[in-house]
Amino acid sequence: MNLYGLMITKDDHEVIDEWCHDQLDLDDAVVCLDGSNTDETRRIVVKFSSRFVYLHEKQYSIPFKTDHGLRRVVHQEICRRFGLDNWIMCCHADEFCYHDPRKIAVKASQESYDLVAWFSVHFLPHPDELGDFKQHQREPVYNRYRHYHWSYRSSGLPWLEHRLYQNGPAVFWDEITHGSMAPHHLNHPAPFHPILRHYKVFTTDLNCYQLNGDSTLYRQHWTALKHRTGLPIHLTRAEDFFVRSFPPYERCDRFEGVFNHSWNMREHCGIERGPCKYE
């Protein structure tokens, strides 16, 4: 079974090298559309060019730079380069698969599902990590921060987002939809949910953020859209990144290599990646 990564990036050069070293071997290839204003991301990923296909937004006419509008370009490139008989994993440079997406695709295919939503467990700097932050700040982000936030709006579960889908001739992304991570014409969502480790803060450079009242926006992300992504934290100094709580999530725990929760499918489905970086 072939699996291809669909990646959208913008000014993710501080984490893209770590992502490629840790995640690239999970896919047959990754096709990436970059919207950065500098050449830094391209210069980093060129060394992975045997499996990392780098594209830039300026090569395409993209009427609406929305979730669908951008991913539509990459989906079409995957189809053109690799055909339709495959599975596609929507990737972000600040997210690291805890479960193996190829094994998840096999499981979904065998059980006749065509779409898989993943739990996105949000990792952020924690006050307990502030004291030795400087000695760890050059380590990969997945070693720097070990505290994760979950139980979205007291649900007892992490945030859930569609990320993995089975390609086919009817599957497509439109040009305008935002706030959706699933293309059209997928009809059989899986009832199981693997896990992504999402590092919401991969840089503490305040120049990468923009204050927005009591919250903070990622300065370069979705700038032309009304609903932009960011952090529900008022950031004025580096210490403000280190938080004990992260609304609207009710729970915060320390990660020691395994998620010891009932929502973790690792222990009984045989689809784990293998030893975690922490182990």
C-alpha positions in Angstrom: 0.0 0.0 0.0 1.4 3.4 -1.0 1.1 6.4 1.4 1.9 10.0 0.5 2.2 13.0 2.7 0.3 16.2 1.8 2.1 19.1 3.6 1.4 22.8 3.8 4.1 25.0 5.3 4.8 28.7 5.9 7.8 29.9 7.8 8.3 26.5 9.4 12.0 26.4 8.9 12.8 26.1 12.6 11.1 22.7 12.8 11.1 21.2 9.3 14.5 19.5 9.6 13.4 17.8 12.8 10.1 16.7 11.1 11.9 15.2 8.1 14.4 13.3 10.2 11.7 11.9 12.5 8.7 11.5 10.1 9.7 11.2 6.5 10.3 7.4 6.6 6.6 7.0 7.4 5.6 8.0 3.8 6.6 6.8 0.4 7.0 10.5 -0.4 5.8 13.9 0.9 4.6 16.7 -1.4 4.9 20.1 0.2 3.5 23.4 -0.8 5.4 26.2 0.9 4.2 29.8 1.3 7.3 31.2 3.1 8.6 34.6 2.1 12.2 33.4 2.5 14.2 30.6 1.0 15.0 28.9 4.3 12.6 26.0 4.2 13.6 25.1 0.6 17.3 25.1 1.5 16.7 22.7 4.4 14.5 20.2 2.6 16.7 20.0 -0.5 18.8 17.3 1.2 15.7 15.1 1.5 14.8 15.6 -2.2 14.7 11.8 -3.0 11.4 11.6 -1.0 10.4 15.3 -0.3 8.8 17.1 -3.2 9.1 20.9 -2.6 6.7 23.3 -4.3 6.1 27.0 -3.7 2.8 28.9 -3.8 4.2 31.3 -6.4 4.3 28.5 -8.9 0.5 28.3 -8.9 -2.6 30.4 -9.2 -4.4 29.9 -5.9 -7.6 32.0 -5.7 -8.2 31.4 -2.0 -5.5 30.4 0.4 -7.8 28.4 2.6 -7.5 24.9 4.1 -9.0 23.5 0.9 -7.6 26.0 -1.5 -4.0 25.1 -0.6 -4.4 21.4 -0.1 -6.2 21.1 -3.5 -2.9 22.1 -5.2 -1.0 19.4 -3.4 -3.6 16.7 -3.8 -3.6 17.3 -7.6 0.2 17.1 -7.6 0.1 13.8 -5.8 -2.5 12.4 -8.3 -0.4 13.7 -11.2 2.9 12.2 -9.9 1.7 9.0 -8.2 -1.7 8.2 -9.4 -5.0 7.6 -7.5 -4.4 4.2 -5.9 -3.0 5.3 -2.6 -3.7 6.8 0.8 -2.8 10.4 1.7 -1.8 11.8 5.1 -2.3 15.5 5.7 0.9 16.7 7.5 2.0 19.7 9.4 5.6 20.4 10.3 4.8 20.9 14.0 3.0 17.5 14.3 4.6 14.1 14.9 2.8 10.8 14.5 2.6 8.7 17.6 1.0 5.9 15.6 2.3 4.7 12.3 0.0 6.2 9.5 0.9 3.3 7.1 -0.4 0.7 9.6 -3.4 2.8 10.2 -4.2 3.0 6.5 -3.9 -0.8 6.2 -6.2 -1.3 9.1 -8.7 1.2 7.7 -8.6 -0.4 4.3 -9.1 -3.9 5.6 -12.2 -2.7 7.6 -13.6 -0.7 4.6 -13.1 2.8 5.9 -11.8 5.6 3.8 -11.3 8.5 6.3 -9.5 8.5 9.7 -9.7 11.3 12.2 -6.7 11.6 14.6 -6.5 12.8 18.1 -4.3 15.9 18.2 -2.6 16.1 21.6 -1.3 19.6 22.2 2.2 20.0 23.7 3.2 23.3 25.1 6.1 24.7 27.3 5.3 24.1 31.0 6.5 26.1 34.0 8.2 23.0 35.3 10.5 23.1 32.2 11.4 26.8 32.5 14.3 26.3 34.8 16.4 24.2 32.4 14.9 25.5 29.2 18.1 27.1 27.9 20.1 23.9 28.2 17.4 22.0 26.2 16.5 24.7 23.6 18.8 23.2 20.9 17.2 19.8 21.2 14.4 18.7 18.9 11.0 20.2 19.9 9.8 16.7 20.8 12.5 16.5 23.5 12.1 20.1 24.7 8.5 19.9 25.8 6.8 17.0 27.6 3.6 18.4 28.9 0.4 17.9 26.8 -3.1 19.2 27.1 -6.3 17.3 26.4 -10.0 16.8 27.4 -11.3 19.4 24.9 -14.2 21.2 26.5 -14.4 18.6 29.3 -15.0 15.8 26.8 -12.4 13.5 28.3 -10.8 13.3 24.8 -8.2 15.3 22.9 -9.0 17.5 19.9 -10.0 15.4 16.9 -9.1 16.2 13.3 -9.4 14.3 9.9 -6.0 13.7 8.6 -5.8 10.4 6.7 -7.9 9.5 3.6 -8.1 7.0 0.8 -7.5 8.6 -2.6 -9.7 7.9 -5.6 -11.1 9.4 -8.8 -14.1 11.2 -7.0 -12.0 12.6 -4.1 -11.3 16.3 -4.3 -10.6 19.5 -2.3 -12.6 22.6 -3.3 -11.1 26.1 -3.6 -12.7 28.0 -0.7 -13.6 25.9 2.3 -11.7 26.7 5.5 -11.7 25.0 8.9 -12.0 21.5 7.3 -9.2 18.9 6.9 -11.3 16.4 4.9 -11.7 16.4 1.1 -15.1 15.6 -0.5 -16.6 12.3 -1.5 -15.3 10.2 1.5 -18.2 8.3 3.0 -16.9 5.8 5.6 -15.1 7.4 8.5 -13.3 5.0 10.9 -14.5 4.7 14.5 -10.9 4.5 15.8 -8.5 7.4 16.3 -4.7 7.3 16.3 -2.6 10.1 17.9 -0.6 13.1 16.7 1.7 15.0 19.0 1.1 18.6 18.1 3.8 21.1 19.3 1.9 24.4 19.3 5.1 26.3 20.2 8.1 25.2 18.2 9.8 28.6 18.5 9.8 31.2 21.4 10.9 34.0 19.1 8.3 36.7 19.9 8.8 38.1 16.4 6.9 35.1 15.0 3.7 36.1 16.9 1.2 38.9 16.8 -0.9 40.1 19.8 -4.6 40.0 19.3 -6.2 41.2 22.6 -5.9 38.5 25.2 -4.7 36.0 22.6 -1.8 35.7 20.2 -1.8 34.9 16.5 0.9 33.2 14.4 2.1 36.3 12.6 2.4 34.8 9.1 -0.4 32.2 9.1 -3.7 32.7 7.3 -3.2 36.5 7.2 -5.9 37.1 4.5 -8.6 35.2 6.4 -11.1 36.3 9.1 -10.5 33.3 11.3 -6.8 32.9 12.0 -4.9 30.4 14.2 -3.0 31.2 17.3 -2.7 30.7 21.0 -5.1 31.7 23.7 -2.2 33.4 25.6 -1.2 37.0 25.9 2.5 36.9 25.0 4.8 39.8 25.9 7.9 37.9 27.0 9.4 34.4 26.5 8.2 33.3 30.0 4.6 33.7 28.9 4.9 30.6 26.7 5.2 28.4 29.7 1.6 27.5 30.9 0.0 25.1 33.2 -3.4 25.3 31.5 -4.4 25.8 27.9 -8.1 26.6 27.3 -10.4 25.0 26.3 -8.5 21.9 27.4 -9.2 20.6 30.9 -6.3 18.2 31.5 -2.5 18.5 31.4 -0.2 15.6 31.9 3.5 14.9 31.5 4.5 12.6 28.6 7.0 9.8 29.5 6.8 7.9 26.2 3.3 6.5 26.3 -0.2 8.0 26.6 -1.7 6.1 29.5 -5.3 6.8 28.7 -8.3 4.8 27.5 -8.4 6.8 24.2 -4.9 5.5 23.2 -5.3 2.6 20.8 -1.6 1.7 21.0 -1.7 -1.1 23.5 -4.2 -3.3 21.7 -4.1 -2.7 17.9 -0.5 -3.3 16.9 -0.2 -0.1 15.0 2.4 1.8 17.2 5.5 3.2 15.5 7.9 1.5 17.8 10.1 3.0 20.5 9.4 6.7 21.1 12.1 9.3 21.1 11.7 9.6 24.8 12.4 6.0 25.5 
